[in-house]
Amino acid sequence: MSSKLHIKKGDTVYVNAGEDKGHTGRVLQVLVQERRAIVEGVNMVSKSTKPNAKNPQGGIIKKEASIHISNLNLVDPKSGKPTRIGRRKSSEGATVRYSKKSGEEIK
């Protein structure tokens, strides 16, 4: 049903559309079924919380909401600019992701 996604947890991504266009951040979580990702410091929403042990005061907290992966581009490890990615076989036979801009392998 779902094809491979171009981003993984821990990747640094650039937001190319929406309210946070131009921001970069690290991927904290990838929601594969929904084709969405949660990116550090991007798409912040206010959430009301009841008082609990962790937050005895309760109130409004800011947290990241998910963003659709079509609005994200991987950041090229060489130039630091947004790039598309491709996949190819490495010399060991494993499939690796690489930057279309620089040809650099993405770890």
C-alpha positions as a Markdown table, in Angstrom:
| # | Residue | x | y | z |
|---|---|---|---|---|
| 1 | Met | 0.0 | 0.0 | 0.0 |
| 2 | Ser | 2.6 | 2.6 | 1.0 |
| 3 | Ser | 5.8 | 3.3 | -0.9 |
| 4 | Lys | 9.1 | 4.2 | 0.7 |
| 5 | Leu | 9.2 | 7.7 | 2.1 |
| 6 | His | 12.1 | 10.1 | 1.3 |
| 7 | Ile | 12.6 | 11.1 | 4.9 |
| 8 | Lys | 13.5 | 9.3 | 8.1 |
| 9 | Lys | 13.6 | 10.1 | 11.8 |
| 10 | Gly | 16.7 | 12.2 | 12.6 |
| 11 | Asp | 17.0 | 13.8 | 9.1 |
| 12 | Thr | 17.4 | 17.5 | 8.8 |
| 13 | Val | 14.6 | 18.9 | 6.5 |
| 14 | Tyr | 13.6 | 22.1 | 4.9 |
| 15 | Val | 10.0 | 23.2 | 4.8 |
| 16 | Asn | 9.1 | 24.3 | 1.3 |
| 17 | Ala | 5.4 | 25.2 | 1.7 |
| 18 | Gly | 2.9 | 26.4 | 4.3 |
| 19 | Glu | 3.1 | 28.8 | 7.2 |
| 20 | Asp | 6.7 | 27.7 | 8.2 |
| 21 | Lys | 8.1 | 27.9 | 4.7 |
| 22 | Gly | 11.9 | 28.4 | 4.8 |
| 23 | His | 12.4 | 26.9 | 8.2 |
| 24 | Thr | 14.7 | 23.9 | 8.8 |
| 25 | Gly | 14.5 | 21.3 | 11.6 |
| 26 | Arg | 15.2 | 17.8 | 12.6 |
| 27 | Val | 12.5 | 15.1 | 12.1 |
| 28 | Leu | 11.4 | 13.8 | 15.5 |
| 29 | Gln | 8.8 | 11.2 | 14.2 |
| 30 | Val | 7.5 | 9.9 | 10.9 |
| 31 | Leu | 3.8 | 8.9 | 10.7 |
| 32 | Val | 4.0 | 6.5 | 7.8 |
| 33 | Gln | 0.3 | 5.6 | 7.4 |
| 34 | Glu | -0.7 | 9.3 | 7.3 |
| 35 | Arg | 2.4 | 10.3 | 5.2 |
| 36 | Arg | 3.2 | 13.0 | 7.7 |
| 37 | Ala | 6.2 | 13.9 | 9.9 |
| 38 | Ile | 6.7 | 15.9 | 13.1 |
| 39 | Val | 9.6 | 18.3 | 12.7 |
| 40 | Glu | 11.3 | 20.1 | 15.6 |
| 41 | Gly | 10.2 | 23.7 | 16.0 |
| 42 | Val | 7.9 | 23.6 | 12.9 |
| 43 | Asn | 4.1 | 23.9 | 12.8 |
| 44 | Met | 3.8 | 24.8 | 16.5 |
| 45 | Val | 0.2 | 24.6 | 18.0 |
| 46 | Ser | -1.2 | 25.6 | 21.4 |
| 47 | Lys | -2.7 | 22.7 | 23.4 |
| 48 | Ser | -4.7 | 23.1 | 26.5 |
| 49 | Thr | -3.7 | 20.6 | 29.3 |
| 50 | Lys | -5.4 | 19.7 | 32.5 |
| 51 | Pro | -3.2 | 19.7 | 35.6 |
| 52 | Asn | -1.2 | 16.5 | 36.1 |
| 53 | Ala | 1.9 | 15.2 | 37.9 |
| 54 | Lys | 4.2 | 16.5 | 35.2 |
| 55 | Asn | 2.5 | 19.9 | 34.8 |
| 56 | Pro | 0.7 | 20.6 | 38.1 |
| 57 | Gln | -0.4 | 24.1 | 36.9 |
| 58 | Gly | -2.1 | 22.8 | 33.7 |
| 59 | Gly | -2.7 | 25.6 | 31.1 |
| 60 | Ile | -1.6 | 26.1 | 27.5 |
| 61 | Ile | 1.5 | 24.4 | 26.2 |
| 62 | Lys | 3.1 | 24.8 | 22.7 |
| 63 | Lys | 4.0 | 21.6 | 20.8 |
| 64 | Glu | 4.8 | 20.5 | 17.3 |
| 65 | Ala | 2.0 | 19.2 | 15.0 |
| 66 | Ser | 2.6 | 17.0 | 12.1 |
| 67 | Ile | 3.3 | 18.3 | 8.6 |
| 68 | His | 2.7 | 16.5 | 5.3 |
| 69 | Ile | 5.9 | 15.0 | 3.8 |
| 70 | Ser | 5.2 | 16.6 | 0.4 |
| 71 | Asn | 6.0 | 19.9 | 2.1 |
| 72 | Leu | 9.5 | 18.7 | 3.2 |
| 73 | Asn | 12.8 | 18.5 | 1.4 |
| 74 | Leu | 15.9 | 16.8 | 2.7 |
| 75 | Val | 18.9 | 19.2 | 3.4 |
| 76 | Asp | 21.9 | 18.4 | 1.3 |
| 77 | Pro | 24.8 | 17.3 | 3.6 |
| 78 | Lys | 27.4 | 19.0 | 1.4 |
| 79 | Ser | 25.8 | 22.4 | 0.6 |
| 80 | Gly | 23.2 | 22.7 | 3.3 |
| 81 | Lys | 20.5 | 23.5 | 0.7 |
| 82 | Pro | 17.3 | 21.6 | 0.1 |
| 83 | Thr | 17.5 | 18.7 | -2.4 |
| 84 | Arg | 15.5 | 15.9 | -3.8 |
| 85 | Ile | 16.8 | 12.4 | -3.1 |
| 86 | Gly | 17.4 | 9.2 | -5.1 |
| 87 | Arg | 18.2 | 5.6 | -4.2 |
| 88 | Arg | 21.0 | 3.4 | -5.5 |
| 89 | Lys | 22.8 | 0.3 | -4.5 |
| 90 | Ser | 26.0 | 0.8 | -2.6 |
| 91 | Ser | 29.2 | -1.3 | -3.3 |
| 92 | Glu | 28.1 | -3.6 | -0.4 |
| 93 | Gly | 24.7 | -4.2 | -2.2 |
| 94 | Ala | 22.6 | -2.2 | 0.3 |
| 95 | Thr | 20.2 | 0.5 | -1.0 |
| 96 | Val | 21.3 | 4.0 | 0.1 |
| 97 | Arg | 19.8 | 7.4 | -0.3 |
| 98 | Tyr | 21.8 | 10.1 | -2.1 |
| 99 | Ser | 21.4 | 13.8 | -2.8 |
| 100 | Lys | 20.3 | 14.6 | -6.3 |
| 101 | Lys | 22.2 | 18.0 | -6.1 |
| 102 | Ser | 25.6 | 16.9 | -4.9 |
| 103 | Gly | 25.5 | 13.1 | -5.4 |
| 104 | Glu | 26.5 | 12.8 | -1.7 |
| 105 | Glu | 25.3 | 9.7 | 0.2 |
| 106 | Ile | 22.9 | 10.4 | 3.0 |
| 107 | Lys | 23.5 | 8.5 | 6.2 |
